[in-house]
Amino acid sequence: MIASDIKTDGFVVCIDNKEYPASLEQFKIYRVLVDETAAQHNFIRVIDESGEDYLYPADYFMPITLTEQIALAILQAA
């Protein structure tokens, strides 16, 4: 994935967590916060297992599109 592909806050699924096994779960959905500066370096800002937002390599994730109902359920659960 290219970080600049993400234009708005949204969701991604983790496809690789080899360097961050304590912070990311493979195949889990994460919320993305747009960070244009990070995107210029092919990183994205996600809210990870700590509940805080951190930068990770964009190629560790794939963008996904959720229905509004699912997105709201995820946001309310956070």
C-alpha positions in Angstrom: 0.0 0.0 0.0 1.1 3.5 -0.6 0.4 5.8 2.3 -0.7 8.6 0.1 -3.6 6.4 -1.0 -5.4 7.2 2.3 -7.1 10.5 1.9 -9.4 10.5 4.9 -9.5 8.9 8.3 -10.6 5.3 7.8 -9.7 1.7 8.5 -7.0 -0.7 7.4 -6.3 -4.4 8.1 -2.8 -5.4 9.4 -1.2 -7.9 7.0 2.3 -7.9 8.6 3.3 -7.4 12.2 6.7 -9.0 12.3 8.6 -6.0 13.7 5.7 -4.9 16.0 4.1 -8.1 17.5 3.2 -6.4 20.8 1.7 -3.3 19.1 -0.1 -4.9 16.1 -2.2 -8.0 15.6 -2.1 -9.6 12.1 -5.4 -9.5 10.3 -6.9 -7.1 12.8 -8.7 -3.9 11.7 -7.2 -0.6 12.8 -8.4 3.0 12.6 -6.2 5.3 10.5 -5.6 9.0 11.2 -4.5 10.9 8.1 -0.9 12.3 8.5 0.3 13.8 5.3 3.9 14.3 6.5 4.1 10.6 7.4 2.6 9.6 4.1 5.4 11.4 2.3 7.7 8.8 3.9 5.3 5.9 3.2 4.1 5.6 6.8 0.6 5.7 8.2 -0.7 6.7 11.6 -2.8 4.0 13.2 -4.4 3.6 16.7 -2.6 0.5 17.8 -3.0 -2.0 20.7 -1.9 0.6 23.2 -4.9 2.8 22.3 -2.6 5.5 21.1 -1.7 6.6 17.6 1.7 5.7 16.2 3.4 5.6 12.8 3.9 2.3 11.0 5.2 1.3 7.6 2.2 1.6 5.2 3.0 -1.7 3.6 2.1 -3.5 6.8 -1.6 -2.7 6.1 -4.2 -2.9 3.4 -7.0 -0.3 3.2 -10.6 -1.6 3.7 -14.0 -0.1 3.2 -16.5 -0.8 5.9 -20.2 -0.2 6.0 -21.3 2.8 8.0 -22.9 0.5 10.6 -19.7 -1.6 11.1 -17.5 1.6 11.2 -19.7 3.1 13.9 -19.7 -0.1 15.9 -15.8 -0.2 15.9 -15.6 3.5 16.8 -18.0 3.1 19.7 -16.2 0.0 21.0 -12.9 1.9 21.2 
